């Protein structure tokens, strides 16, 4: 049973971390240490604040006008089991779940990410994967920081057993 997790903070209504109005959770802890990272304060796994997953879920449940939830960081995959628990609850509320990670989809599927990573992947609708590469930064990147990062339709990728790009439909 997951009793606590560490987060750097939340944003109740974001328009830049995925489509629509999104509740963003910034998880604490990251081993990737990407040059030019905009969230360096989230790297320390002991930083931020401790919170019970159910308390975070209630915060999300009590926030009106949401289209989805975005798990960012740090790296949510550093606390994959907690993040998966929160993501499942968000799906139960009818919200889409996006997840940002420095791991690639392939690294997650090959077991090179922390315990619970595949479970979190299964509770993610869109995965923004790969380390931020400052030399590949572009203003043209929709919902991502650098051109090497991919927007992956996770459910379709798992079903087809190869990476499928997410395509915005609206």
N, C-alpha and C positions, 0 to 999 in steps of 0.2 A: 504494500500500500504506500502510495506517495503521500508524504505528509507536508513537505515544504519544497519550495523551489526559489531560485534567486532571479529577480528581474531588475533591470536598470530603470524601468518606468513604463508608462503607457501613454498613448494618445487616443482619446475617445472618438474623434472624428477626423480622419485623414483622407485626403483626396489624391495622394501621391504614392501610396504604397500598395497599389493594385486598383482595379476598377471599382467605381462607386465609392460609397462612404464606408470607411473601414476603421475598426478598432485595432490599434497596433500595440503589440506587446514586444518590448525590447528585452530579450533574455540576457542574462549576465553570464559571461564566460565565452572566450573564443581563443583557439590555439593558432589560428591562421595568420594573425597579425599582418594583414595586408598593408602595404605601403600606401599612404594616402587615405586610410580608413577614416570615415567621418564619425565613427562611434568608438574611438579608442578607449573611452572610459568604460566600455562594456567588456573589455578583454579579461579583466581580473575576475576569476570565478568566485572570489569571496567578496566582491564589491556589490554595489546595489543594495537591494533590500530583500529580506526573506518574506515570502507570502505563501499561504496555503492555496493549492490549485483551485479548490472550491470557492475560496474568496475571490480569486481572479475571475472565475466563471460567473459568479454573481455580479461582479462589476460589469462584465460584458452583457449579461442578461438584462441588467437594469439600464443599459445605454440604448436609447431610442434611435430610430432611423438608420440602422446599420444594414449594409449589403453584405458585409463579410468581416473577417478577422485576418490580420497579417501577423505572422510570427517572425520577428526579426531579431536583431541583436547587436553585438555578440553573435552567437550562433545557437539557434534553438536546438540543434542536434547535439549540443553539449549536454543538454538536459532532455534528451529525446523522449524518455518515458513520461515525464511531466508534460512536455509539449504535446505528446500524442493524446494524453488524457484530456487536456484543454481543447485540443482540436476536435476530438470526438464529441465533446459537449457542445461545441460550436455547431457542428454538423447536426446534432440533435435539435438545435435551435433554428435550423434551416439556413445557417450562414455558410458562405463559402470560406475556404481556408487557403491562404497563400503562405508559403514558408520560404524565407531567404536563408541560404547556407553557403559556406565556403567549400563544402564538400561537393563533388560532382555526383550526379545521379548514379554513374557507374561505380564510384567509390562506395556509395551507400549500398548498392545492390551486391557488391563484392565483399561486404562486411568490414570495410575499412573505416567506418564511422562508429561512434559509441553505441553501446547496447541500447536497443529500442529504436534504432534509426529506421529500420524497415517498417516497423509499426507506425512511426510518425509519418513516413512516406505514404503509407496506406490511408492516413487520415488527412492528407494534403491534396487539394485540388490542383494547385499550380505551384511548382517548385521553381524558384529562381536560384540556379545553382552556379557554383564556381567561385573562386577567389576573385576579389576586386583587383583589377590590373590598372593602375593609374595611367600607364602608357596607352591603354585602350579605352580610356574615358571618352565619352561622346555625349553631347547634348541630344543626339538622335536616339539614344537608348530608351525605349519605352519601359518604365518600371524596373530598370536595372542600371547599375553604375558604369559598367564597361562592356564592350562588345563581345567579349568571350563568355559572358554570363548568358544562360539560356532561360527562356520561359517555357517550362515543360508541363504539358497536360499529363499529370501524374497518373490518373485513373486509366487513361488510354494507353500510356506507356507500359504500365504494369500488365494490362490485358493483352497487348500486342507483343510484349517482350522486346521492345526497342523504343528508343526515345522519340516521342511525338511532340512537336511544337504546339504550344498553346496559341490559339487564334482568338482574338477578341471578336465577339459577335454581338453587335448592337446597332 
